[in-house]
Amino acid sequence: MNLNDTVAAISTPYGRGGIAVIRISGTDAIDVAGRFFVPYSEKKLNEYKCSNTVHGRILYNGAQIDDGLATVFYGPKSFTGENTVEISCHGGIALANTVLES
C-alpha cells in the first residue's frame, strides 16, 4: 500500500444498529464518494465546505440502494489529516458491505 492511496472501510462495529458509517480517506476521497453518493441538492460533493453534511442517494451500479448522509472533510481538518468523506447509511452488515463495495 502506498501512503498516498485512497482507502475505504466500514467504521462502525458489525452487528445490529440503526446506522453504519463508511469512511473514505485519501487524496481522491471526495471524487470516489461522488461516484456513488449523489446529493439531493444536485451539487457535487466537492462543492461543499469542510464539515458540511449532505443528504443524498447512495447508488450501487447506478441504482439507488439507500439514502443517507455524507460528511465532507478537507485535509488537514479531518480525523486522518487527509480529505475524508463519511457516508452514513441505514444499519445492517449487508447494506454496509454493499456501500463499501460501491
ZIPEJO-V690087 format. One record per backbone hydrogen bond with DSSP energy under -0.5 kcal/mol. NH is the residue of the N-H (numbers start at 1). CO is the residue of the C=O. Records with the same first field share a line. If there is no record, write none. Layout:
BEGIN
NH = CO  CO
END
This chain:
BEGIN
5 = 2
7 = 5  25
9 = 23
11 = 21
12 = 21
20 = 89
22 = 87
23 = 9  21
24 = 85
25 = 7
26 = 83
29 = 26
32 = 28
33 = 29
34 = 30
35 = 31  32
36 = 33
37 = 33
38 = 36  57
39 = 37
40 = 55
42 = 39
47 = 44
48 = 45
51 = 72
52 = 49  72
54 = 70
56 = 68
57 = 38
58 = 66
59 = 36  57
60 = 63
63 = 60
65 = 58
66 = 58
68 = 56
69 = 88
70 = 54
71 = 86
72 = 52  70
73 = 84
77 = 74
78 = 76
84 = 73
85 = 24
86 = 71
87 = 22  85
88 = 69  86
89 = 20  87
91 = 18
96 = 92
97 = 93
98 = 94
99 = 95
100 = 96
101 = 97
102 = 98
END
